[in-house]
Every structure is written in C-alpha cells, then in structure tokens.
Amino acid sequence: MVDGLPPQDLDAEMALLGSMMMDRAAVDTAAPIVGSREAFYLPVHGQLYDVLVSLWQQGTAIDLLTVSNELRRRDLFDTVGGQPYMIQLAESFADWVNVGHYAAIVAGHHRRRQLMSLGTDLRSKAADIVGEDPDELCARYANLIEAVGISSASGQEIQSMHELTATLPAKLKALPPHIPTGIASFDAKIGGIERGALTIIAAGTSAGKTALGVQFAITAGMAGIPSLVVSLEMSADSIARRVVAYLTGTSSRRLLEGSPDEQATACNEAAKQLADCKLGIDDKPRYVRDIVATARQYIRRHGAGLIVIDYLQVCEPDGKHDTRPLAVASMTAAFKRLAVDTGAAVIVISQLTRDATREDTTPKLAHLRDSGAIEQDADVVIFIRPDRRVEGNDIPVVLIVAKNRNGPTANIPVEFHRPSTRFSEVAVQDKTSF
C-alpha cells in the first residue's frame, strides 16, 4: 500500500490482467475470485477487465490482438494507454499459472477498501446523536460487513464431488455426523443431534423444553464435545442450578431451600463431574447478531460442537421487520447459517401455539409459533408431549420427531423427573403412547 492511499497493489492488478490476456484458462480462474470491475483500484484496469471477461463469455480467443481490437471497438484503446501499455501489461506477469494469487491480492485489497468506506460512513452516522438508533446501526452495518465477507467467499474454488466423497470416510471417522444425547432410545432411532443442522425443540409452557436442551448440552460436554447454552430466559446461575440438579439428582427447589451444607455437598459433587466437561453458559446476548457472534467465538476457541439457544420467541431480530413472521424468519435463517457455516449442531428452543397444549392434541408442525419459516429452515423438529393427566414428580413424555430432513421420524417414550429436570428411559412395559 502506498502511504496516504487506500489499500491497493497496481503491480498485482497489472500481473492479473497480463495473465488473463495470455490464456482463457486464466480468466476461468480469476473471474470468480475478482467478481466485478470495481475490484480494481485503477479505473482503466477495471475497464480492461470488463473487456477480457466479455471476450471470455463470448468464447472469443483472448490474446493481445483480440483484446486491442475490442478496446478500439469500444473507443477505449487510447484511454487504457494504447499499444505501449498493452505490451507492458502482456509482459508484466511472471507466470500465468499464478493468476489465482494475483486475483486474491486484488480482491483482498478491494474488500479492505470496502471495509474502510463502511467504517468512515459508520463513524459519521454514529456521531449523529439525533440520527439512527444505535441498535439499528449495528444491525445494518453488521449485514453490510457480512455482505463483504460473503462476496469474498463466493470466489473460493468449487469443491469437486469426487474429492468430497473420497475424503468423506476420513472426515466421518474423525468427527461423527451426530452428537449423542444420552437417551439410548432416541440415539438408536434418530442417531443423535445432527452436526451442521438446525434442530428445533418445541413444546408448551413448563413441558421441559429448556431441561431437554440443557440435558443434551451436558451430555455432549461430558463426552468431550464443546457445548454452549445461550440463555435468554434464565440467568446463568439458574441454568447452573439445573445442571447441579441433573447431575446429582437433587431437586432444584432443594438447592434453593436446603441448608448451606446440603447446597455445598451437591455443588461440589457436580463440580467434580464437570471437571472435564466442555460446557459453557452465556446469559447476556439477546439480539441475534450477538448470539451468532458469541457462538462463533466459542466455536473458534473450542471447536464445532453443540449450541443451544433458549429460546426463539424472546430473541431480538436484527433490524426492523414489517411483521412478526418476517422477523422470526430472519432469525431462523441466521441460526441455520450458523449451523451450516460452522458445522456445529445448533438447537433452538421454541414455543408452540396455545392450541397445541391441550390434553387431546398431538403437536404438529403447523403448531410452531409465529412463523412457517421455523418449519422450513429446521432440519429436525422435536416436540415434547407430556401426559398432562399425570401429577407428581415422574411424568410420562413422548418425544415426537416430527421432521427429520436426513433421517426417520419417530415417537420416543421417555420419562421426565421434574425435581432433577432429567429425561430418562422408561421400562419396556411402560412404553405407551397417549
């Protein structure tokens, strides 16, 4: 970069254009990486790039003569520097097989200039105290910055299906495609929680949605799989109390009302079990952009494992939306991208409509609250249907896997122990549906 000028490398631009003039194969490589003429710092280089891509798209031979003729036809020959500059460009590349390297430099400097421009614009708008709301600014510029990143990703080399299938066995061996839940019947029928997929756990009020999500996270963490619970409804201390109850069998109520000695004994026992557990809890994020940023940071530090978000209806979408369904659709799309981009298993807890909570009603996909996008974006949807006729501590429950994009659906009877917030297997003779 020249002092006082934005990021740019004119030598790389010349080497890139010179390489593209020497062989059509060089254009095949460069065009997806560079994208548009705006990637070039020097406008005449952008004009010349347009000509090269146009000839390439038309199937015309590309060499010094054909390019010069096309420039003359467009009255650009003298603008770009005439014959001397064309010859200089043709001689400027070291080896056209390095065209991908030259293209990456040009595209990289373009993205830096875009980010600098966004930063300058954001600084100006942030200083205007009577202008846009800070949250709106954060949402809008987060999307704009993400768009810069997406444009760079679009230039990455497309993977060969042959290579993908050849290397898949090693990848599957290194990282199983599913994360075990600890509920044997669920893992036997469904395989566990799918990596790189969005799973929705949905139920009515007090049916154990949070408990099931946290239980999956504990089980994964205890197995050495990095897991994170992002709680928007409960504090980190409340989640921790549930974890202690789950691990020790002590009721959550007892942890609150018991003697200091009882509390210390239960917490110390749980702490020993958690010594090697990879489980984190965050109760601060509320906006979707913050949740995604927190999850990505955790994944970068610890690896792609399991992310549990509790729960969808109290998340705040990025930006304003005309309707609630559109707002929810934007959130589920963001969580789906998080799963696909990182390879983590993302579980989002969701409420159901009131109609689905009646005793005589079996939850269906249409009962997902607020938006049909929840069903559309989800790879897996799990309903929790408790037997509301039963009172007491041990409640018969059916886990209904109503959607499974890459596997079977199933109804899996389990038992929910309210005091310890634990789902467990039931005896074979007790496995009844209701």
DOKEVO-723264 format. One record per residue (C-alpha): residue number from 1; x, y, z. Coordinates in Angstrom, 1 decimal, decimal comma. Layout:
SITE_NUM_X_Y_Z
...
END
This chain:
SITE_1_0,0_0,0_0,0
SITE_2_1,3_3,5_-0,9
SITE_3_1,4_5,9_2,0
SITE_4_-1,7_8,1_2,0
SITE_5_-3,6_5,9_-0,4
SITE_6_-6,3_3,3_0,2
SITE_7_-5,1_-0,4_0,1
SITE_8_-4,1_-1,3_-3,5
SITE_9_-1,4_-3,0_-5,5
SITE_10_-1,1_-1,8_-9,1
SITE_11_1,6_-4,3_-9,8
SITE_12_-0,8_-7,2_-8,8
SITE_13_-3,5_-5,6_-11,0
SITE_14_-1,2_-5,5_-14,0
SITE_15_0,1_-9,0_-13,4
SITE_16_-3,5_-10,2_-13,2
SITE_17_-4,6_-8,5_-16,4
SITE_18_-1,5_-9,6_-18,2
SITE_19_-2,1_-13,2_-17,1
SITE_20_-5,7_-13,1_-18,3
SITE_21_-4,6_-11,8_-21,7
SITE_22_-2,3_-14,8_-22,2
SITE_23_-4,8_-17,7_-21,7
SITE_24_-8,5_-18,2_-21,4
SITE_25_-7,9_-20,7_-18,5
SITE_26_-6,5_-17,7_-16,5
SITE_27_-9,9_-16,0_-16,9
SITE_28_-11,6_-19,2_-15,7
SITE_29_-9,6_-18,9_-12,5
SITE_30_-9,7_-15,2_-12,0
SITE_31_-13,3_-14,2_-12,8
SITE_32_-14,9_-16,0_-9,8
SITE_33_-12,4_-14,5_-7,4
SITE_34_-12,4_-10,9_-8,6
SITE_35_-16,0_-10,6_-9,4
SITE_36_-16,7_-7,1_-10,8
SITE_37_-14,6_-4,3_-12,3
SITE_38_-14,9_-2,4_-9,0
SITE_39_-12,3_-4,7_-7,5
SITE_40_-9,6_-2,7_-9,4
SITE_41_-8,2_0,4_-7,9
SITE_42_-7,3_1,9_-11,2
SITE_43_-10,5_2,6_-13,3
SITE_44_-8,8_1,8_-16,6
SITE_45_-7,8_-1,6_-15,2
SITE_46_-11,5_-2,2_-14,4
SITE_47_-12,4_-1,3_-18,0
SITE_48_-9,9_-3,7_-19,4
SITE_49_-11,1_-6,4_-17,0
SITE_50_-14,6_-5,9_-18,4
SITE_51_-13,3_-6,4_-21,9
SITE_52_-11,4_-9,6_-21,0
SITE_53_-14,4_-11,1_-19,3
SITE_54_-16,7_-10,1_-22,2
SITE_55_-14,5_-11,9_-24,7
SITE_56_-14,2_-14,9_-22,4
SITE_57_-18,0_-15,1_-22,0
SITE_58_-18,4_-14,9_-25,8
SITE_59_-16,0_-17,7_-26,4
SITE_60_-13,7_-15,5_-28,4
SITE_61_-9,9_-16,2_-28,4
SITE_62_-8,0_-14,0_-26,0
SITE_63_-4,7_-12,6_-26,9
SITE_64_-3,0_-9,2_-27,4
SITE_65_-4,6_-8,7_-30,8
SITE_66_-8,2_-9,6_-30,0
SITE_67_-8,1_-7,5_-26,8
SITE_68_-6,7_-4,5_-28,6
SITE_69_-9,3_-4,8_-31,3
SITE_70_-12,1_-4,9_-28,8
SITE_71_-10,8_-1,9_-26,9
SITE_72_-10,7_0,0_-30,2
SITE_73_-14,3_-1,0_-30,9
SITE_74_-15,3_0,4_-27,6
SITE_75_-13,2_3,6_-28,0
SITE_76_-11,1_2,6_-25,0
SITE_77_-7,8_1,8_-26,7
SITE_78_-6,2_5,2_-26,1
SITE_79_-7,9_5,5_-22,7
SITE_80_-6,1_2,5_-21,3
SITE_81_-2,7_3,7_-22,6
SITE_82_-2,6_2,4_-26,2
SITE_83_-0,2_-0,1_-27,6
SITE_84_2,7_0,7_-25,3
SITE_85_0,6_0,0_-22,2
SITE_86_-0,9_-3,2_-23,7
SITE_87_2,6_-4,5_-24,3
SITE_88_3,6_-3,6_-20,8
SITE_89_0,7_-5,5_-19,4
SITE_90_1,4_-8,5_-21,5
SITE_91_5,0_-8,5_-20,2
SITE_92_4,1_-7,8_-16,6
SITE_93_3,1_-11,3_-15,4
SITE_94_5,7_-13,7_-14,0
SITE_95_3,7_-16,9_-14,8
SITE_96_0,0_-17,0_-15,7
SITE_97_-0,4_-20,1_-13,5
SITE_98_-0,1_-17,7_-10,6
SITE_99_-3,3_-15,9_-11,7
SITE_100_-5,2_-17,1_-8,6
SITE_101_-2,6_-15,5_-6,4
SITE_102_-2,8_-12,2_-8,3
SITE_103_-6,6_-12,3_-8,2
SITE_104_-6,7_-12,9_-4,5
SITE_105_-4,5_-9,9_-3,9
SITE_106_-6,7_-7,6_-6,0
SITE_107_-9,9_-8,9_-4,4
SITE_108_-8,4_-8,7_-0,9
SITE_109_-7,5_-5,0_-1,3
SITE_110_-10,9_-4,3_-2,7
SITE_111_-12,5_-5,7_0,4
SITE_112_-10,2_-3,7_2,6
SITE_113_-11,3_-0,5_0,7
SITE_114_-15,0_-1,5_1,1
SITE_115_-14,5_-2,0_4,9
SITE_116_-12,7_1,3_5,2
SITE_117_-15,6_3,1_3,4
SITE_118_-18,1_1,4_5,6
SITE_119_-16,1_2,4_8,7
SITE_120_-16,0_6,0_7,6
SITE_121_-19,7_6,1_6,9
SITE_122_-20,5_4,3_10,2
SITE_123_-18,3_6,8_12,2
SITE_124_-20,2_9,7_10,7
SITE_125_-23,6_8,2_11,4
SITE_126_-22,7_7,1_14,9
SITE_127_-21,6_10,6_15,7
SITE_128_-25,1_11,9_14,7
SITE_129_-26,9_11,7_18,1
SITE_130_-30,2_12,6_16,5
SITE_131_-29,8_10,1_13,7
SITE_132_-30,5_6,4_13,6
SITE_133_-30,9_4,3_16,7
SITE_134_-27,5_2,6_17,7
SITE_135_-29,1_-0,9_17,5
SITE_136_-30,4_-0,2_14,0
SITE_137_-26,9_1,0_13,0
SITE_138_-25,4_-2,2_14,5
SITE_139_-27,8_-4,4_12,6
SITE_140_-27,5_-2,6_9,3
SITE_141_-23,7_-2,4_9,3
SITE_142_-23,3_-5,9_10,5
SITE_143_-25,3_-7,0_7,5
SITE_144_-23,2_-4,8_5,2
SITE_145_-19,9_-6,1_6,6
SITE_146_-21,2_-9,7_6,3
SITE_147_-22,0_-9,0_2,7
SITE_148_-18,3_-8,1_2,1
SITE_149_-17,3_-11,4_3,6
SITE_150_-19,9_-13,3_1,5
SITE_151_-18,6_-11,7_-1,7
SITE_152_-15,1_-13,0_-0,8
SITE_153_-16,4_-16,5_-0,1
SITE_154_-18,1_-16,6_-3,5
SITE_155_-14,7_-16,6_-5,1
SITE_156_-13,5_-19,7_-3,4
SITE_157_-12,7_-22,8_-5,5
SITE_158_-15,7_-25,0_-6,0
SITE_159_-15,1_-28,4_-4,5
SITE_160_-15,1_-31,5_-6,7
SITE_161_-17,8_-34,0_-5,7
SITE_162_-15,3_-36,8_-6,4
SITE_163_-12,8_-35,3_-3,9
SITE_164_-15,6_-34,8_-1,3
SITE_165_-16,8_-38,4_-1,5
SITE_166_-13,2_-39,7_-1,5
SITE_167_-12,3_-37,8_1,7
SITE_168_-15,7_-38,2_3,4
SITE_169_-14,9_-41,5_5,2
SITE_170_-11,9_-39,9_7,0
SITE_171_-13,9_-36,9_7,9
SITE_172_-16,8_-39,1_9,3
SITE_173_-14,3_-41,1_11,3
SITE_174_-12,6_-38,0_12,7
SITE_175_-15,9_-36,3_13,5
SITE_176_-19,1_-38,4_13,7
SITE_177_-22,0_-36,7_12,0
SITE_178_-24,3_-36,9_15,1
SITE_179_-23,8_-36,0_18,7
SITE_180_-25,2_-38,5_21,3
SITE_181_-28,0_-37,3_23,5
SITE_182_-27,6_-39,9_26,3
SITE_183_-31,2_-41,1_25,7
SITE_184_-30,4_-44,5_24,3
SITE_185_-33,8_-45,0_22,5
SITE_186_-33,5_-41,6_20,9
SITE_187_-29,9_-42,2_19,7
SITE_188_-30,9_-45,7_18,4
SITE_189_-33,8_-44,4_16,3
SITE_190_-32,6_-40,9_15,2
SITE_191_-28,8_-41,2_15,6
SITE_192_-28,4_-38,2_17,9
SITE_193_-28,3_-34,5_17,2
SITE_194_-27,0_-33,8_13,6
SITE_195_-24,0_-31,6_13,1
SITE_196_-24,2_-28,7_10,7
SITE_197_-28,0_-28,8_11,1
SITE_198_-30,7_-26,7_12,8
SITE_199_-32,8_-28,6_15,3
SITE_200_-35,9_-27,2_16,9
SITE_201_-37,1_-28,4_20,3
SITE_202_-40,7_-27,2_20,8
SITE_203_-43,3_-27,6_23,5
SITE_204_-45,8_-25,7_25,6
SITE_205_-45,1_-23,9_28,8
SITE_206_-43,4_-25,9_31,6
SITE_207_-43,1_-29,0_29,4
SITE_208_-39,3_-29,3_29,8
SITE_209_-38,0_-27,5_26,7
SITE_210_-35,1_-25,9_28,5
SITE_211_-34,4_-29,0_30,5
SITE_212_-34,1_-31,2_27,4
SITE_213_-31,9_-28,7_25,6
SITE_214_-29,6_-28,3_28,7
SITE_215_-29,5_-32,1_29,1
SITE_216_-28,3_-32,5_25,5
SITE_217_-25,6_-29,9_26,1
SITE_218_-24,5_-31,6_29,4
SITE_219_-24,3_-35,0_27,7
SITE_220_-22,3_-33,6_24,8
SITE_221_-20,0_-31,7_27,1
SITE_222_-19,4_-34,7_29,3
SITE_223_-18,4_-36,6_26,2
SITE_224_-15,8_-34,0_25,4
SITE_225_-17,8_-32,2_22,7
SITE_226_-17,7_-28,4_23,1
SITE_227_-21,2_-27,2_24,0
SITE_228_-22,6_-23,8_24,7
SITE_229_-26,0_-22,8_26,2
SITE_230_-27,1_-19,3_25,3
SITE_231_-29,9_-18,5_27,7
SITE_232_-32,2_-15,6_27,0
SITE_233_-34,9_-16,5_29,6
SITE_234_-32,9_-17,7_32,6
SITE_235_-29,8_-16,4_34,3
SITE_236_-26,5_-18,3_34,2
SITE_237_-27,0_-19,1_37,9
SITE_238_-30,4_-20,6_37,2
SITE_239_-29,0_-22,8_34,4
SITE_240_-26,1_-23,8_36,7
SITE_241_-28,6_-24,9_39,4
SITE_242_-30,4_-27,0_36,8
SITE_243_-27,1_-28,6_35,9
SITE_244_-26,4_-29,4_39,5
SITE_245_-29,8_-30,9_40,0
SITE_246_-29,5_-33,0_36,8
SITE_247_-26,0_-34,4_37,8
SITE_248_-26,7_-35,1_41,5
SITE_249_-30,5_-35,9_41,4
SITE_250_-31,1_-33,2_44,0
SITE_251_-34,2_-31,2_43,3
SITE_252_-33,8_-27,6_42,1
SITE_253_-36,1_-26,5_44,9
SITE_254_-33,9_-28,2_47,5
SITE_255_-30,9_-26,4_46,2
SITE_256_-32,6_-23,1_46,9
SITE_257_-34,1_-24,0_50,3
SITE_258_-31,7_-26,6_51,7
SITE_259_-29,1_-25,9_54,3
SITE_260_-25,7_-24,5_53,3
SITE_261_-24,1_-27,8_53,9
SITE_262_-26,6_-29,6_51,6
SITE_263_-26,1_-27,0_48,9
SITE_264_-22,3_-27,2_49,2
SITE_265_-22,3_-31,0_49,0
SITE_266_-24,5_-31,1_45,9
SITE_267_-22,5_-28,3_44,1
SITE_268_-19,1_-30,0_45,0
SITE_269_-20,3_-33,3_43,7
SITE_270_-21,5_-31,7_40,4
SITE_271_-18,2_-29,8_40,1
SITE_272_-16,2_-33,0_40,3
SITE_273_-18,3_-34,5_37,5
SITE_274_-17,9_-31,3_35,4
SITE_275_-14,1_-31,2_35,8
SITE_276_-13,5_-32,4_32,2
SITE_277_-16,9_-31,2_30,8
SITE_278_-16,7_-28,8_27,9
SITE_279_-19,8_-26,8_28,6
SITE_280_-20,2_-23,0_28,6
SITE_281_-23,2_-20,8_29,6
SITE_282_-23,9_-17,3_28,4
SITE_283_-26,9_-15,3_29,6
SITE_284_-26,0_-11,9_28,1
SITE_285_-26,8_-12,0_24,3
SITE_286_-30,3_-11,1_23,2
SITE_287_-30,0_-9,8_19,6
SITE_288_-29,5_-12,4_17,0
SITE_289_-26,3_-10,8_15,8
SITE_290_-24,9_-11,0_19,3
SITE_291_-26,0_-14,6_19,8
SITE_292_-24,3_-15,6_16,5
SITE_293_-21,2_-13,7_17,3
SITE_294_-20,9_-15,4_20,8
SITE_295_-21,5_-18,8_19,2
SITE_296_-18,9_-18,3_16,5
SITE_297_-16,3_-17,0_19,1
SITE_298_-17,0_-20,1_21,2
SITE_299_-16,6_-22,4_18,2
SITE_300_-13,3_-20,7_17,2
SITE_301_-11,9_-21,2_20,6
SITE_302_-13,1_-24,7_21,4
SITE_303_-14,3_-26,3_18,2
SITE_304_-17,6_-27,0_16,5
SITE_305_-19,9_-28,9_18,8
SITE_306_-23,3_-28,1_20,1
SITE_307_-25,0_-24,7_20,5
SITE_308_-28,3_-24,5_22,4
SITE_309_-30,3_-21,2_22,1
SITE_310_-33,1_-20,8_24,7
SITE_311_-35,4_-19,6_23,3
SITE_312_-36,5_-18,3_19,9
SITE_313_-39,5_-16,1_20,8
SITE_314_-37,5_-13,9_23,2
SITE_315_-34,7_-13,3_20,7
SITE_316_-34,5_-9,9_19,2
SITE_317_-34,1_-9,8_15,4
SITE_318_-31,6_-7,6_13,6
SITE_319_-33,2_-4,6_12,1
SITE_320_-36,9_-3,8_11,7
SITE_321_-39,4_-6,1_10,0
SITE_322_-42,9_-5,4_8,8
SITE_323_-44,4_-8,4_10,5
SITE_324_-43,6_-10,8_13,3
SITE_325_-43,4_-13,8_10,9
SITE_326_-40,8_-12,0_8,8
SITE_327_-38,8_-11,2_12,0
SITE_328_-38,8_-14,8_13,1
SITE_329_-37,9_-15,9_9,6
SITE_330_-34,8_-13,7_9,7
SITE_331_-33,8_-15,3_13,0
SITE_332_-34,2_-18,9_12,0
SITE_333_-32,3_-18,2_8,7
SITE_334_-29,4_-16,7_10,8
SITE_335_-29,3_-19,8_13,1
SITE_336_-29,4_-22,1_10,1
SITE_337_-26,5_-20,2_8,5
SITE_338_-24,6_-20,6_11,8
SITE_339_-25,0_-24,4_11,7
SITE_340_-24,1_-24,7_8,0
SITE_341_-21,2_-22,3_8,1
SITE_342_-19,6_-23,7_11,3
SITE_343_-20,6_-27,4_11,2
SITE_344_-21,9_-27,1_14,7
SITE_345_-25,2_-28,7_15,8
SITE_346_-27,5_-25,8_16,6
SITE_347_-30,5_-26,4_18,8
SITE_348_-33,1_-23,6_19,1
SITE_349_-35,9_-23,9_21,6
SITE_350_-39,3_-22,7_20,5
SITE_351_-42,8_-22,3_21,9
SITE_352_-45,9_-23,8_20,4
SITE_353_-49,3_-22,1_19,8
SITE_354_-51,9_-22,4_22,6
SITE_355_-53,9_-24,9_20,6
SITE_356_-51,1_-27,4_20,8
SITE_357_-51,0_-27,5_24,6
SITE_358_-54,5_-29,1_25,1
SITE_359_-54,5_-32,6_26,5
SITE_360_-56,1_-34,2_23,5
SITE_361_-53,8_-32,5_20,9
SITE_362_-50,7_-34,0_19,3
SITE_363_-48,3_-31,2_18,3
SITE_364_-47,9_-30,8_14,6
SITE_365_-45,5_-28,7_12,5
SITE_366_-48,3_-26,1_12,0
SITE_367_-48,3_-25,5_15,7
SITE_368_-44,9_-23,9_15,7
SITE_369_-45,5_-20,4_17,0
SITE_370_-45,1_-17,2_14,9
SITE_371_-43,8_-18,3_11,5
SITE_372_-43,8_-21,1_9,0
SITE_373_-40,1_-20,3_8,4
SITE_374_-39,3_-22,3_11,6
SITE_375_-40,5_-25,5_9,9
SITE_376_-38,9_-24,6_6,6
SITE_377_-35,5_-23,8_8,0
SITE_378_-35,3_-26,6_10,5
SITE_379_-33,6_-29,8_9,6
SITE_380_-35,1_-31,6_12,6
SITE_381_-38,2_-30,7_14,7
SITE_382_-38,7_-32,4_18,1
SITE_383_-41,9_-31,9_20,1
SITE_384_-42,2_-32,7_23,8
SITE_385_-45,6_-34,0_24,6
SITE_386_-46,1_-34,6_28,4
SITE_387_-49,0_-36,6_29,7
SITE_388_-50,8_-33,8_31,5
SITE_389_-53,2_-36,2_33,2
SITE_390_-50,4_-37,4_35,4
SITE_391_-49,4_-35,5_38,5
SITE_392_-46,3_-35,9_40,6
SITE_393_-42,6_-35,9_40,0
SITE_394_-42,3_-38,5_37,2
SITE_395_-44,2_-37,6_34,1
SITE_396_-44,6_-39,8_31,0
SITE_397_-43,5_-37,9_28,0
SITE_398_-43,3_-38,6_24,3
SITE_399_-40,5_-37,0_22,2
SITE_400_-42,1_-36,6_18,8
SITE_401_-39,5_-36,3_16,0
SITE_402_-42,0_-34,7_13,5
SITE_403_-39,4_-33,7_10,9
SITE_404_-36,1_-35,1_10,1
SITE_405_-34,6_-34,0_6,8
SITE_406_-31,9_-36,6_6,7
SITE_407_-33,4_-39,5_8,7
SITE_408_-36,5_-41,1_10,1
SITE_409_-39,3_-39,6_12,2
SITE_410_-40,3_-41,3_15,4
SITE_411_-42,3_-41,2_18,6
SITE_412_-40,0_-42,0_21,5
SITE_413_-41,5_-42,5_25,0
SITE_414_-39,3_-41,2_27,9
SITE_415_-39,9_-40,1_31,5
SITE_416_-39,4_-36,6_32,9
SITE_417_-38,3_-36,3_36,5
SITE_418_-39,4_-32,8_37,4
SITE_419_-37,3_-32,2_40,6
SITE_420_-34,0_-33,0_38,8
SITE_421_-35,2_-31,8_35,4
SITE_422_-33,9_-35,1_33,9
SITE_423_-35,3_-37,0_30,9
SITE_424_-34,6_-40,8_31,1
SITE_425_-35,6_-44,1_29,6
SITE_426_-38,7_-45,9_30,7
SITE_427_-39,1_-49,6_31,2
SITE_428_-40,2_-51,6_28,1
SITE_429_-43,6_-52,5_29,7
SITE_430_-44,2_-48,8_30,4
SITE_431_-43,6_-47,6_26,9
SITE_432_-47,1_-46,4_26,0
SITE_433_-48,3_-43,6_23,9
SITE_434_-51,1_-41,2_24,8
END
